[in-house]
């Protein structure tokens, strides 16, 4: 059976779908993954994927492209040429799978499955109603109703197949990574909060690496204070995975590197703004401390920009709380006898 898995979201969302993709791959002759440009790098790190196809969908993403009939027709032709037996469309709980389901039908894929609350007409063969719970669990449940199961010995946690360990780090001792940015501004630490956290960690003699994407170089330069090392824009996603795997702990908001840390087994101090629920989106399968006021006024709003002046849900977290969480999780990471760590 040839399977097409679809996850047209960002790197973090793709990583969260990884266990379900491994389950589908275990029973397939071939599994390809259709990803967006913002999720391509993570897609290429997932175990079980034979080929990554890339499509910039006009119905999803924070800055979707204009509808291009030539591009859409080209995708349908590419999918039709591969003669898939099954398409499984993975989405977040608030997204509709139906645009992709329609294209899968147009490509002649005989069986299409998705989580869907909207009336699907004849577009879906498997219409699954997801329960409350983590995004990883929801994706695994969709794979299960398609007849897929994780193979023996697979614990269902996040995983990547090729973390790059070649990136040179000057200090060979235990270190902490602080990743201050996020693709959604409301889910990021403020610059001042990140600076305070780095300063407090350095005061406790922790070596700190500050990471960020090429677009976040100005941010990381402002956050890398008190002798912290600025790695903003200097790593690929695979290199970042290698760095996170060697870290004692990661301090990060609700964004892709939080899930990348989980995929390499590193504990996470999750600076979690409650615009989305942590029971769906917190780091999965690794020791985690969630910091932030989960009852703030922005709770459940799905806001992209913080709707409350001053970003109080995260800015009121004391640096001492960050240090205490790092100390607790790093102890578990560095001493497996304490019951945690990679």
N, C-alpha and C positions, 0 to 999 in steps of 0.2 A: 504494500500500500504506500502510495506517495502522498505525503501530508504537507499542506501549506499552513503554517502558523502565522498569524498576523498580530503585530503590536505596533501601532502607528503613534507612539508617544516618545518620551524622552528616555535618556539612558537609565534613570532610576526605575521607570516603569518596566522597561525591558528586562532589567535584572530581576525584578519581582516576578516576572513571568517565567524565569528560568527553570524552576522545578517542574512546572507543568509542561514546558517544552521537552524536558528530559523524559517525562512520562510518555508523551506522544512519540518521541523518537525511539523509545524502547521497543515499541511494537510496529515500527514503520520500516519499510525498505529504504525510504529517503524522507528527510524532513528539511524543508526550506523555511526561512523566516523572512517575512516581509516587514521591513522596518522603515521608519522615517529617517531623514537625514540627522535629526537630533538624537536618534536612538541607535544609529548604525554602529558607532564605536562599541557600545555595550553588546549589541547583537553579535559582533565578531568575536567576542570573548566567551560566548555561552557554549558549554558542552552540548553535544547532540545535534548541532546545526550543520547541515551539509553545505548550504549556500545561503548567503544573505542577499536578498533583493531589496532595493531602496526605492521608495516612492514618497514624494512630498504631497500628502493628501490635503485637498482644499477644505475638508470638513473637520479637521482636528488640529491641535497645536495652538500655541499662544499667538503666533503670527502666521496663520495659514496663507498659502499662496492663492492668487486668483485662480479661479477655475480655468483649466486648460483642456479643452476637449481632445487635443492631439495627445497630450500626456496621458490622459485617462484611457484613450483608445489604445495607446501603446502598452499600458499596463495590462489591459485585458488580453491583448495579443500575446504578451510574454507569458502570462499565466496559462492561457489556452495551449501554448506550445509545449508546456511542461506536463500537461495531462494529469493533474492532481486528482486523487480520489476523494480527498477530504480537505476542507478548509475550516480552521478553527480561528474565529475572530475574537481576540482578547481585548477587552476594553476596561477602563475604570468604571466604577459603579454609576457615574453620571453621564456616560457617553452612550451613544447609539451605535450598534454594529451594523445597522441596515445599509448605509451607503456602501460599505465594503462587501456586505453580503450580496448586494445587487451586482457588483462588478464580478464577484466570484461566479454568480449564476451566468453572467454574460460570457465568462471564460469557459463555461461548460463544466465546472466542477460539480459533480453529481450530489455531493453531500456537504452541507454547510452548517456549522454549529456556532452558537454564541450565547452569552448571557444577554437577555433582552426583556425589558419591561414593555416596550412599545409593541403594538400589534405588528407582526412581521409579514402578514400575508403568506405568500408561498416562498418567501426568501430563505427561510430557515427550515432545515430538517430536524435540528435539535435546538429547541428553545429552552434554555435553562434559566430558572429564576434563582439568582444568587441570594444567599443568606447573609446576615450580618457577620462580620469577621474580617480578618486580614486579607489584603489583596492577594497574597501568596496562596492562602487557603482557597479563596474564591477561584483562582485560576486552576488550581489542582482539582477542584470539584468539577469544573467545566471539562477538563481533560478526562476525568473519571466517567462522566456521563457519555463521553465518546468512546468508552471502552478502554481507556489508557490507564496504566498503573506504573508507578515508579518501580524500577527493577530492584531485585533483592540487594540489600546493602546500601541503597540510596536513602539517606536520612531526610530528604525533602528540603534541606536548607538551600540557601542561595549559594551559587558557585560560579567561578570563572575558570576557564581552562588555560589561559596564558597570561597570568600576571608577569610583568616584566621586572625582573630583579636586577637589571643591569644599571639602573640609575644610581649614581654614586652619592652616598650620604657621608658627609665628613665625620660626624660623630657616630661611632659604632655602638654606643650604649643605648639603653632604652630611651625612647623619645615619644613625644605627644604630637599629633597632627591637629592643627586647628584649621578648619575650612570655613571661612566666614560667609561666603557667598551662597546664593541659591538662585535657581532659574526663576522662581516666583519671589518678588521682593518681600511680600508679607511673611514669607517663611524664613527669611534670613536674619541673622543677628545684625544689629546696628554696628557701625564702625566703632563707636565708643565702647559698646559692650564687648566686642571682640578684642579690642585693645586692652580693656581692663582684664579680661580673662587671660590673655597672653602674658600681661605684666604679672599677674598673680601666680601663674604657672612658673614663670621664670624666677620669681622670688623664692619659689620652693625648689629651685635648682633643676627643674625639668628642661631638657633641651626641647625646643618647640620648632616645628616646621609649619609654615603657613602656606597653604596650597590654594590654587584657584585656576580658572580657565584663562586662556589668552585675553578674553574680554574683561577679566577681573584683575589685571595687573595693577591698576591704580589702587584698587581696594586692598590687595594683599600688601602693597608697599606701605600703606597707612597702618595696617594691622601688625606687621612684623616689627614690633618694638622690643626694647630691652634685650637685644641680642638674639631674637628669634630669626630663623632663616626664611627668607622669602623665596618660595618656589612658584609664585604666580606665573602662569603661562609657560612654564618650562617643562611640563610633562604631558605625554599622551595619556589616554585613559588606562592603557595597559601599564605604563610606568607608574601612574598614580596607584593602581592596584598593588603593584610591587612594594611601593612605599608604605601603603596602608597595612599590608600584611606584616611588615616589620615593625610597625608602631605598637607601643604598649597600649595606646588608647587613642580615640579620635573624638574631637569636639566639633560638632557639625549640626547645621539645621536640618530641616526636613527637605532633603535634596538628594540628587543622585549619589554623591560620594558617601552618604550615610549607608546606602544599600550596597555600594561597592565595598565599604569596610565590612559589612556583614557577610558579603560573598567571599571575603578572604579570611573570615573568622576573627576579626579584631573587635574588641568591645567598643561601644559607642556611648558617649555622653551626647544625648539627643536634645538640642536646644529647639524644642518643638512648639511652634506657634499653633494654637488650636483652631485655625481657620479650616482645617480638615481634621478628622478624628484620629488620634494616635492608635486606636485599636485596628485601624485599617492600614496605617502608613508608617508606623514606627519601625525601626530596624528589626529585622526578623531573624530569629534563631541564634543570636549572640547575646552575651550579657550587656544590658543596656540600662542606663539611668536617664529617665525623661525629666528634663527641667523646663520650666515655663508654666505660667498660670493657665491651666487647662479649663478654667471657668471664666476666662476673660470675655469681655463683651463681643469680641470677634468670633467667638466659638461657633464653628459650623457654618460660617459665612461663605467659605470658599473664595474669599477676597484675594485678589492678586496684589493690591496695594493695601497696606495696613489701614483699616478704617478708624482706628483709635489713635489720637495724637500721642506721640511719644513712644509708640510700640511697647506699651507697658508689660505685655505678657512675657516678653523676653528681657527687656531692659531692666526689670526689677529683680532679675536673678543675680544674686550677689556673687562676685568672683570667688569668694570663699566656698560657695556651694559647688562651683565648677571644679575647683581644686579638690574638694572632698570627693566628688564623684569620680574624678580622674584617679585619685589615689586608691579608691575602693576598687575600681574596675581594673586598673593596672596591676594591682596586687594579685588579682585572680588571673590576669593574662600571663604574668611572669612566673606565677607559682601554680601549676596545674593541680596541685594537691588541694587548693582552695576551691576547686569545683568550677572553674571557668577558663576562658581563654582559647586561643587558636591552637 
